[in-house]
Amino acid sequence: MKRVNFIKTTLLSGVAFAVLPQLSFTHYQYIYTRDQLIGKGNFDFSGTDFKMQKDTFNSFIKMKVAAIKENIDIEVVSAYRSFKQQKIIFEDKYLQYTEQGLIPSEAISKIIEYSTIPGTSRHHWGTDVDIIDANTPRPKNVLETKHFHGDGPYCNLKEWLSRNANSFGFYEVYTDTLNRKGFKYEPWHFSYAPASKPMLQAYKKLDIKKILQEENISGSEYFTDSFISKYKNENILDINPKLL
């Protein structure tokens, strides 16, 4: 090999070895297993009572500390939720509504006004939180829209989040936006975008219908192609554009 070519090859190899580890690591960071995406896998979780992915948790703590300075104590009422937990919630409601006389398709439609089908919840990722203000009197049912507006107990929290949450990477998921479909408005539900956005992109590649049928979920025989398509477009993807 001529000296010039040898030097050129050596230099290029050095650059490759310098760049490839970084590229590989970046690629590795955004590879998720099927089980992780549907709430059956493990992450590097942080937190005690409520689990979050480590980066999500660290940013949440920073946001919490900033809010405390303005006399707002952000309290988590839900964070990571496993497939098993979501299945219990879904199937309890399915049984309740069908026993009340709703046909299965009506029961499912009523459930997915607010609750997700197991295997499709953003809470499976450890990137999303439902939050309230612990510094105010606690109503019987904390996650109600009326508590975050007007003279509700969480108005100050809502206003503070509207001004500051984005700077910590958190965005409201199901916004009060005209013509938005899918899940109803949830002023308490926030997602850590740097972690949840790549997970959503990975999740979109899954065969949701096949997964739901394999998991033997109550009512899954009614998850037709048209239902799954509508559910995916409206409940999973019709969210805050900042999270897409």
Backbone bond lengths (Angstrom), bond angles and torsions (degrees), N, CA, C in turn:
res aa  C-N    CA-C-N  psi(-1)  N-CA   C-N-CA  omega(-1)  CA-C   N-CA-C  phi
1 M - - - 1.464 - - 1.531 109.27 -
2 K 1.318 116.03 133.37 1.457 119.37 178.40 1.527 109.68 -65.75
3 R 1.342 114.99 151.15 1.461 120.04 -176.37 1.530 112.12 -58.16
4 V 1.350 117.47 -42.14 1.470 120.90 -178.04 1.518 110.39 -62.04
5 N 1.352 116.03 -45.40 1.453 119.78 -179.91 1.530 111.48 -66.00
6 F 1.337 116.05 -36.57 1.457 119.95 179.05 1.527 111.07 -62.61
7 I 1.360 114.73 -45.15 1.467 119.44 179.73 1.524 110.56 -63.11
8 K 1.350 115.52 -43.14 1.469 119.89 -179.26 1.527 110.73 -62.34
9 T 1.352 115.25 -44.51 1.459 119.88 -179.78 1.521 111.52 -63.97
10 T 1.323 116.14 -41.13 1.458 120.56 179.87 1.516 111.74 -63.65
11 L 1.345 115.94 -43.63 1.456 120.76 179.24 1.515 111.31 -63.04
12 L 1.331 116.80 -45.01 1.457 120.65 179.95 1.527 111.30 -63.64
13 S 1.335 116.26 -38.12 1.452 120.31 178.46 1.516 110.68 -64.35
14 G 1.354 114.92 -40.10 1.457 119.07 179.02 1.514 111.76 -63.09
15 V 1.338 115.81 -42.06 1.464 120.22 177.64 1.515 110.43 -62.72
16 A 1.330 115.93 -42.44 1.461 120.41 -178.88 1.518 110.92 -61.20
17 F 1.358 116.24 -45.30 1.451 118.73 -179.75 1.525 111.96 -67.45
18 A 1.333 116.13 -28.07 1.463 119.45 178.18 1.518 111.46 -74.39
19 V 1.335 115.89 -34.91 1.464 120.57 -175.18 1.522 112.69 -88.24
20 L 1.342 116.66 -41.51 1.460 120.55 -173.38 1.521 114.32 -58.22
21 P 1.338 119.00 -43.27 1.465 116.81 178.55 1.518 112.21 -57.57
22 Q 1.336 116.58 -40.19 1.451 120.41 179.34 1.523 111.19 -65.92
23 L 1.341 115.60 -43.00 1.465 119.18 179.24 1.519 110.51 -64.57
24 S 1.332 116.09 -42.17 1.454 120.31 -179.27 1.517 110.55 -63.64
25 F 1.332 115.67 -42.08 1.454 119.57 -179.13 1.520 110.42 -64.88
26 T 1.343 115.75 -42.71 1.464 119.86 178.93 1.516 110.37 -61.95
27 H 1.329 116.01 -42.54 1.454 120.13 179.86 1.521 110.10 -64.32
28 Y 1.334 115.98 -41.91 1.455 121.38 -178.63 1.520 110.70 -62.07
29 Q 1.324 116.32 -37.83 1.454 120.37 -178.38 1.530 112.03 -59.89
30 Y 1.297 117.31 -27.58 1.455 120.78 -173.48 1.528 112.33 -110.65
31 I 1.315 117.05 24.78 1.453 121.38 172.56 1.522 107.78 -106.39
32 Y 1.322 116.68 121.12 1.454 121.13 -178.16 1.521 109.33 -122.99
33 T 1.304 116.31 144.15 1.450 119.95 178.53 1.520 110.17 -80.99
34 R 1.322 115.16 161.14 1.468 120.64 176.04 1.527 109.77 -55.78
35 D 1.329 116.59 -44.43 1.461 119.76 -176.77 1.528 111.83 -65.17
36 Q 1.328 117.59 -38.33 1.466 119.68 176.84 1.528 110.93 -61.84
37 L 1.307 116.55 -41.17 1.464 121.14 -175.30 1.526 113.04 -72.49
38 I 1.347 117.15 -22.02 1.471 118.67 -178.78 1.533 112.26 -110.81
39 G 1.323 116.66 14.05 1.456 119.54 173.00 1.508 115.59 88.47
40 K 1.323 117.24 18.54 1.462 120.35 179.61 1.520 113.12 -114.87
41 G 1.329 117.17 -6.40 1.454 121.13 -177.03 1.511 112.03 -100.31
42 N 1.309 115.54 176.47 1.459 121.92 -179.05 1.524 111.21 -108.54
43 F 1.328 115.48 146.34 1.457 122.68 173.48 1.531 107.92 -124.46
44 D 1.314 115.96 174.65 1.458 121.10 172.57 1.525 106.66 -83.16
45 F 1.338 116.21 83.01 1.463 121.21 -173.05 1.522 111.98 -81.77
46 S 1.338 114.27 151.74 1.457 122.24 170.01 1.522 107.71 -127.15
47 G 1.327 116.16 162.78 1.455 120.38 -179.22 1.515 110.96 106.76
48 T 1.319 115.66 160.71 1.465 120.65 -178.99 1.521 110.34 -109.93
49 D 1.329 116.89 -74.79 1.462 120.18 -179.54 1.527 111.45 -66.77
50 F 1.334 116.00 -38.35 1.462 121.27 -179.55 1.518 109.10 -127.07
51 K 1.326 115.74 129.49 1.458 121.59 -175.46 1.527 111.56 -93.68
52 M 1.339 115.27 142.84 1.464 122.77 173.28 1.518 108.10 -141.56
53 Q 1.327 116.48 158.05 1.455 119.28 169.25 1.532 108.48 -59.40
54 K 1.312 116.42 149.90 1.463 120.93 -171.45 1.532 112.59 -55.80
55 D 1.344 118.39 -48.22 1.471 120.57 -178.89 1.522 111.16 -64.05
56 T 1.324 116.72 -38.88 1.457 121.13 177.38 1.523 110.01 -62.29
57 F 1.313 115.78 -45.24 1.467 121.33 -179.41 1.523 111.23 -61.95
58 N 1.326 116.47 -45.77 1.470 120.08 -178.48 1.525 111.43 -61.29
59 S 1.326 116.52 -41.88 1.466 119.66 179.39 1.527 110.96 -71.12
60 F 1.322 115.81 -34.60 1.467 118.70 177.39 1.526 110.63 -63.25
61 I 1.330 116.93 -43.08 1.467 120.15 179.87 1.528 110.66 -61.57
62 K 1.326 117.04 -40.53 1.469 120.08 177.41 1.521 110.68 -61.23
63 M 1.348 116.04 -42.21 1.463 120.01 178.98 1.531 110.56 -66.00
64 K 1.304 116.50 -40.64 1.464 121.36 179.83 1.533 111.34 -61.87
65 V 1.334 115.78 -44.13 1.472 120.84 179.44 1.525 110.42 -62.55
66 A 1.330 116.78 -42.44 1.467 120.41 179.21 1.525 110.73 -63.55
67 A 1.320 117.42 -39.58 1.470 120.85 -178.60 1.524 111.66 -69.04
68 I 1.324 117.24 -35.45 1.465 121.09 -179.53 1.520 110.97 -59.89
69 K 1.326 116.05 -32.58 1.468 120.11 179.30 1.523 111.52 -63.26
70 E 1.343 116.20 -18.89 1.467 120.75 177.44 1.520 111.01 -112.06
71 N 1.337 114.84 25.75 1.460 122.64 174.89 1.530 113.51 63.59
72 I 1.324 115.75 32.87 1.466 121.27 175.49 1.528 107.17 -120.47
73 D 1.310 115.57 121.96 1.465 121.16 -177.94 1.529 108.69 -107.31
74 I 1.319 115.96 97.36 1.470 120.08 -176.61 1.532 109.68 -70.99
75 E 1.315 114.40 119.03 1.466 121.08 -178.93 1.533 109.80 -112.33
76 V 1.306 116.57 132.15 1.458 121.48 177.40 1.529 109.79 -85.91
77 V 1.312 116.73 128.80 1.461 120.33 175.03 1.528 111.13 -107.95
78 S 1.326 116.58 -13.74 1.463 120.86 174.39 1.524 108.44 -161.25
79 A 1.337 115.69 137.38 1.470 120.88 175.95 1.527 107.17 -135.15
80 Y 1.342 117.67 -115.39 1.461 118.81 178.20 1.524 110.07 -62.66
81 R 1.323 115.01 135.65 1.460 121.08 177.13 1.520 107.71 -134.43
82 S 1.303 117.29 124.60 1.455 121.26 -177.00 1.527 111.66 -74.24
83 F 1.318 114.92 165.19 1.464 120.78 175.05 1.525 109.97 -56.62
84 K 1.318 116.58 -43.67 1.459 121.12 -178.24 1.521 111.59 -60.72
85 Q 1.341 116.56 -44.11 1.463 120.51 179.14 1.522 111.29 -63.28
86 Q 1.346 116.19 -43.96 1.458 119.87 -178.86 1.530 111.05 -67.38
87 K 1.310 116.59 -33.90 1.464 120.25 178.87 1.525 110.56 -65.37
88 I 1.315 116.92 -40.28 1.467 121.08 177.87 1.522 110.40 -61.63
89 I 1.338 116.37 -45.69 1.467 121.06 179.67 1.529 110.33 -60.46
90 F 1.332 115.81 -48.95 1.461 121.08 -176.94 1.525 111.41 -64.25
91 E 1.325 117.17 -47.33 1.462 119.84 -174.63 1.525 112.34 -72.64
92 D 1.334 117.50 -30.06 1.466 119.90 174.18 1.525 110.49 -63.24
93 K 1.335 115.93 -43.81 1.468 120.00 179.23 1.527 110.80 -68.50
94 Y 1.316 116.47 -39.25 1.469 120.93 179.56 1.529 109.92 -60.71
95 L 1.322 116.94 -45.34 1.460 121.34 178.69 1.523 110.77 -64.78
96 Q 1.323 116.13 -43.41 1.468 120.90 -179.45 1.529 111.31 -59.78
97 Y 1.332 116.55 -49.05 1.460 120.36 -175.36 1.531 112.44 -71.04
98 T 1.319 117.01 -37.24 1.471 118.78 179.52 1.528 110.23 -70.90
99 E 1.336 117.81 -34.15 1.462 120.71 176.90 1.523 111.13 -69.40
100 Q 1.338 115.68 -24.67 1.469 119.86 176.76 1.520 112.06 -79.57
101 G 1.323 116.96 -7.23 1.457 120.81 175.17 1.511 116.10 113.45
102 L 1.333 117.35 -2.56 1.457 118.86 178.05 1.524 109.62 -73.73
103 I 1.318 116.65 141.57 1.452 119.42 173.14 1.534 107.50 -72.87
104 P 1.345 118.90 157.32 1.473 121.03 -174.10 1.517 114.95 -51.28
105 S 1.322 118.74 -44.11 1.470 120.07 -178.16 1.521 110.94 -64.65
106 E 1.344 117.04 -36.13 1.466 120.17 177.36 1.523 110.89 -69.25
107 A 1.332 116.16 -39.42 1.462 120.34 178.71 1.524 110.86 -61.83
108 I 1.332 116.25 -43.62 1.469 120.66 179.78 1.525 110.46 -64.20
109 S 1.330 116.81 -42.55 1.469 120.55 179.03 1.520 111.17 -61.20
110 K 1.325 117.02 -39.10 1.465 120.63 179.67 1.527 110.77 -69.14
111 I 1.334 116.15 -40.80 1.466 120.12 -179.80 1.527 110.88 -60.61
112 I 1.326 116.67 -45.39 1.472 119.69 -172.53 1.528 113.56 -82.39
113 E 1.318 116.24 15.02 1.465 117.91 167.98 1.531 109.14 -68.88
114 Y 1.332 116.50 -36.68 1.462 121.45 -179.47 1.522 113.70 -130.09
115 S 1.339 117.10 -30.51 1.468 120.32 -174.06 1.524 111.55 -103.65
116 T 1.310 115.55 143.96 1.459 120.18 -178.59 1.525 111.57 -90.49
117 I 1.305 114.82 157.13 1.451 121.37 171.01 1.524 107.49 -72.68
118 P 1.347 118.85 135.75 1.470 119.09 179.67 1.524 111.56 -56.18
119 G 1.317 114.57 137.89 1.460 119.93 -175.84 1.509 113.05 95.93
120 T 1.355 117.09 -7.38 1.466 120.72 -178.28 1.530 112.62 -124.36
121 S 1.317 117.72 4.35 1.458 121.10 -176.00 1.526 112.46 -81.44
122 R 1.310 116.94 137.98 1.466 121.62 173.97 1.530 110.39 -66.49
123 H 1.321 116.77 -23.25 1.461 120.22 178.49 1.528 111.68 -68.05
124 H 1.330 117.11 -14.94 1.471 120.13 175.83 1.523 111.70 -66.45
125 W 1.320 117.16 -18.66 1.468 120.98 -171.11 1.523 114.38 -91.03
126 G 1.318 117.69 -14.53 1.462 119.63 -176.51 1.509 113.33 73.21
127 T 1.340 116.23 20.77 1.465 122.44 -179.02 1.530 112.51 -113.53
128 D 1.327 116.90 -9.61 1.462 121.52 -172.62 1.521 111.03 -118.36
129 V 1.332 115.01 146.05 1.465 120.60 -179.18 1.521 110.63 -135.77
130 D 1.320 115.46 146.14 1.459 122.62 168.09 1.514 105.76 -104.57
131 I 1.333 117.55 126.27 1.463 120.06 -170.93 1.523 112.77 -133.14
132 I 1.345 114.12 151.38 1.462 122.59 175.47 1.529 107.50 -135.80
133 D 1.332 116.35 -177.99 1.464 121.84 177.79 1.525 108.17 -106.69
134 A 1.331 116.21 115.97 1.460 121.07 -178.51 1.522 112.48 -74.85
135 N 1.322 117.90 -8.41 1.464 121.30 -177.99 1.524 113.16 -87.91
136 T 1.321 117.40 7.36 1.465 120.38 -178.68 1.521 109.20 -123.66
137 P 1.342 117.57 160.17 1.467 120.09 176.50 1.527 110.25 -56.65
138 R 1.316 116.04 137.18 1.458 121.77 -173.64 1.532 110.58 -91.45
139 P 1.335 117.78 114.19 1.472 119.85 177.08 1.518 110.89 -69.58
140 K 1.322 117.01 166.78 1.466 121.48 -176.97 1.527 111.21 -60.11
141 N 1.314 117.08 -50.22 1.455 122.58 177.47 1.527 107.83 -111.26
142 V 1.331 116.30 104.64 1.467 119.42 -169.11 1.526 113.50 -73.44
143 L 1.334 117.79 -33.87 1.464 120.13 -174.90 1.524 111.23 -93.28
144 E 1.325 114.40 72.96 1.456 121.97 174.91 1.523 108.27 -129.39
145 T 1.317 115.82 138.10 1.467 121.32 -175.62 1.524 112.40 -55.20
146 K 1.317 116.91 -38.54 1.474 120.83 -175.57 1.528 112.17 -61.43
147 H 1.326 117.93 -24.14 1.463 120.40 -178.69 1.526 112.47 -73.97
148 F 1.319 117.52 -14.72 1.465 121.82 -175.51 1.529 112.87 -104.50
149 H 1.328 116.81 3.54 1.464 120.90 -177.96 1.523 110.64 -139.12
150 G 1.334 115.53 167.71 1.464 120.16 179.32 1.511 110.78 63.65
151 D 1.330 115.72 -122.17 1.466 119.94 178.06 1.528 110.76 -108.25
152 G 1.318 116.86 25.54 1.467 121.51 179.32 1.515 112.30 -65.61
153 P 1.331 118.08 158.03 1.468 122.05 -175.76 1.528 114.67 -65.76
154 Y 1.343 116.75 -18.85 1.468 119.04 -176.56 1.528 112.94 -109.59
155 C 1.311 116.44 21.07 1.471 120.34 179.61 1.525 111.66 -62.87
156 N 1.332 116.79 -44.40 1.462 120.10 -179.57 1.523 110.78 -62.90
157 L 1.326 116.04 -39.20 1.457 120.17 176.90 1.520 110.29 -62.07
158 K 1.317 116.43 -47.21 1.456 121.11 -178.78 1.532 110.98 -59.38
159 E 1.316 117.01 -44.14 1.458 121.37 -179.88 1.531 110.77 -65.67
160 W 1.329 116.26 -40.61 1.463 120.14 179.94 1.524 110.04 -65.25
161 L 1.318 117.38 -43.77 1.463 121.22 179.64 1.528 111.16 -63.62
162 S 1.314 116.62 -38.70 1.468 120.21 179.46 1.519 111.18 -61.71
163 R 1.322 116.76 -32.39 1.465 121.62 -179.27 1.525 112.28 -85.46
164 N 1.325 117.69 -32.41 1.459 119.78 -165.14 1.526 117.67 -122.85
165 A 1.320 118.38 -24.01 1.471 120.47 -171.23 1.528 112.74 -57.33
166 N 1.324 116.94 -40.74 1.468 120.60 -176.70 1.524 112.08 -60.51
167 S 1.322 116.90 -33.16 1.470 119.96 -178.24 1.527 111.73 -68.51
168 F 1.325 116.97 -15.49 1.463 121.70 177.04 1.541 111.06 -103.36
169 G 1.340 116.17 5.25 1.457 120.76 177.95 1.520 114.70 91.71
170 F 1.335 118.00 2.48 1.459 121.58 -177.62 1.533 111.27 -99.38
171 Y 1.336 114.98 135.56 1.464 121.38 -179.19 1.527 110.28 -132.36
172 E 1.321 114.72 141.33 1.457 120.34 174.54 1.525 108.29 -63.61
173 V 1.321 117.39 133.01 1.464 121.18 -173.78 1.520 111.86 -85.71
174 Y 1.329 116.36 -57.99 1.474 121.41 -175.22 1.525 108.30 -102.39
175 T 1.314 114.46 87.90 1.459 122.00 -171.08 1.530 112.80 -77.60
176 D 1.312 114.23 161.71 1.461 121.19 176.78 1.525 108.22 -87.79
177 T 1.324 114.78 67.15 1.458 121.94 -174.30 1.524 110.49 -110.79
178 L 1.317 115.94 133.57 1.457 120.91 179.80 1.521 109.62 -58.67
179 N 1.317 115.67 133.27 1.475 124.49 177.02 1.521 114.37 74.87
180 R 1.343 117.98 1.33 1.462 118.08 173.71 1.522 108.87 -69.97
181 K 1.328 116.90 136.37 1.464 121.21 -177.32 1.526 109.99 -107.69
182 G 1.331 115.99 -173.24 1.451 119.38 178.21 1.511 112.48 83.47
183 F 1.331 115.94 -140.20 1.457 120.38 -176.88 1.525 111.41 -64.26
184 K 1.304 115.12 146.66 1.456 119.90 -179.99 1.526 110.63 -68.66
185 Y 1.306 115.48 164.40 1.461 123.83 -178.10 1.531 111.03 -54.98
186 E 1.337 116.11 130.37 1.460 122.17 178.87 1.531 110.13 -130.72
187 P 1.320 117.99 91.17 1.476 120.34 -178.14 1.521 113.65 -69.35
188 W 1.314 117.52 -5.79 1.470 122.34 179.85 1.530 114.07 -97.52
189 H 1.323 117.77 -10.06 1.464 121.53 -171.49 1.532 110.39 -101.00
190 F 1.345 115.72 116.16 1.460 121.90 -179.71 1.524 110.22 -124.86
191 S 1.331 115.09 149.97 1.461 121.66 -177.72 1.522 109.87 -127.24
192 Y 1.331 115.27 141.46 1.467 121.19 177.53 1.521 108.30 -85.63
193 A 1.323 116.52 101.58 1.464 122.99 -170.06 1.527 114.87 -57.65
194 P 1.349 120.29 -43.59 1.469 118.65 -177.59 1.523 113.72 -57.27
195 A 1.323 117.38 -27.47 1.467 120.48 179.29 1.521 112.20 -97.30
196 S 1.330 117.74 -38.71 1.469 120.11 -173.25 1.528 113.51 -78.61
197 K 1.331 117.82 -28.44 1.466 118.92 -179.22 1.531 112.76 -63.40
198 P 1.338 119.43 -49.73 1.469 117.91 177.54 1.523 112.62 -65.09
199 M 1.324 117.32 -28.06 1.460 119.25 178.09 1.523 110.63 -69.91
200 L 1.322 116.95 -38.49 1.459 120.03 177.20 1.521 110.81 -63.18
201 Q 1.325 116.84 -40.76 1.463 119.89 179.09 1.530 110.87 -62.20
202 A 1.324 116.55 -39.00 1.461 120.56 177.48 1.525 110.68 -70.10
203 Y 1.323 116.19 -39.06 1.461 120.87 -178.46 1.531 111.56 -63.74
204 K 1.315 116.73 -35.88 1.467 121.35 -178.41 1.527 112.45 -60.29
205 K 1.322 117.24 -19.99 1.459 121.29 -177.75 1.533 112.75 -85.98
206 L 1.332 116.84 -8.50 1.455 120.30 -178.48 1.525 111.40 -77.11
207 D 1.325 116.13 153.10 1.465 122.64 172.86 1.528 106.62 -89.08
208 I 1.329 116.04 89.71 1.459 120.98 -172.02 1.526 112.10 -61.82
209 K 1.325 116.84 -44.13 1.465 119.80 -178.23 1.520 110.80 -59.14
210 K 1.298 116.99 -46.27 1.461 121.51 -179.17 1.522 110.91 -61.24
211 I 1.329 116.43 -42.82 1.461 121.07 -179.56 1.520 111.08 -63.00
212 L 1.336 117.10 -45.93 1.458 120.90 -176.99 1.522 111.62 -65.50
213 Q 1.316 116.50 -35.86 1.459 119.74 178.40 1.525 111.28 -73.34
214 E 1.323 117.17 -36.03 1.464 120.79 177.68 1.522 111.85 -65.36
215 E 1.320 116.49 -30.85 1.458 120.81 -176.17 1.527 113.04 -84.36
216 N 1.326 117.72 -0.80 1.465 122.17 173.44 1.531 112.54 56.15
217 I 1.311 116.20 51.78 1.465 122.50 179.77 1.526 109.08 -84.30
218 S 1.321 116.60 139.48 1.454 120.33 178.16 1.526 110.26 -55.56
219 G 1.327 116.14 129.67 1.462 120.56 179.31 1.503 114.12 85.95
220 S 1.337 118.15 0.37 1.469 120.37 -175.24 1.525 112.59 -64.45
221 E 1.331 117.58 -20.32 1.465 119.55 177.11 1.522 111.87 -66.67
222 Y 1.330 116.60 -14.89 1.467 121.24 178.51 1.529 112.04 -96.14
223 F 1.333 116.40 1.89 1.463 120.70 177.35 1.533 108.27 -83.69
224 T 1.296 116.16 76.38 1.459 121.70 -178.58 1.526 110.68 -75.40
225 D 1.321 116.19 171.66 1.468 120.41 177.35 1.518 111.00 -57.52
226 S 1.325 116.54 -43.40 1.469 119.83 -178.24 1.527 110.78 -68.58
227 F 1.337 116.93 -38.24 1.465 119.96 178.02 1.524 110.33 -63.83
228 I 1.332 116.95 -47.44 1.468 120.96 -178.42 1.525 110.91 -62.42
229 S 1.322 116.97 -41.53 1.465 120.57 179.06 1.522 110.69 -61.29
230 K 1.323 116.32 -45.25 1.465 121.39 179.94 1.526 110.34 -66.36
231 Y 1.311 116.97 -44.31 1.461 121.83 -179.30 1.534 110.81 -62.23
232 K 1.330 115.90 -42.00 1.455 120.08 -179.90 1.523 111.16 -65.36
233 N 1.328 117.10 -45.92 1.467 121.24 -176.95 1.524 112.66 -70.15
234 E 1.322 116.66 -35.51 1.459 119.84 -174.57 1.527 112.88 -96.82
235 N 1.328 117.75 -50.84 1.462 120.31 -173.89 1.520 113.17 -82.16
236 I 1.327 117.14 -33.57 1.460 119.74 -177.88 1.528 112.43 -92.75
237 L 1.327 116.97 -38.80 1.466 120.03 -171.72 1.524 115.47 -106.46
238 D 1.322 118.28 -16.81 1.471 119.42 179.40 1.529 108.32 -87.92
239 I 1.315 115.16 75.62 1.461 123.53 -175.39 1.536 108.52 -129.62
240 N 1.300 115.28 -175.93 1.468 121.20 175.48 1.536 109.53 -52.87
241 P 1.318 119.11 121.70 1.487 121.10 -178.14 1.521 113.19 -56.61
242 K 1.316 117.59 -24.58 1.468 120.53 179.37 1.531 112.21 -67.26
243 L 1.334 116.31 -12.25 1.459 120.45 -178.46 1.523 112.58 -105.90
244 L 1.316 117.03 5.22 1.463 121.24 -179.97 1.535 111.39 -91.91
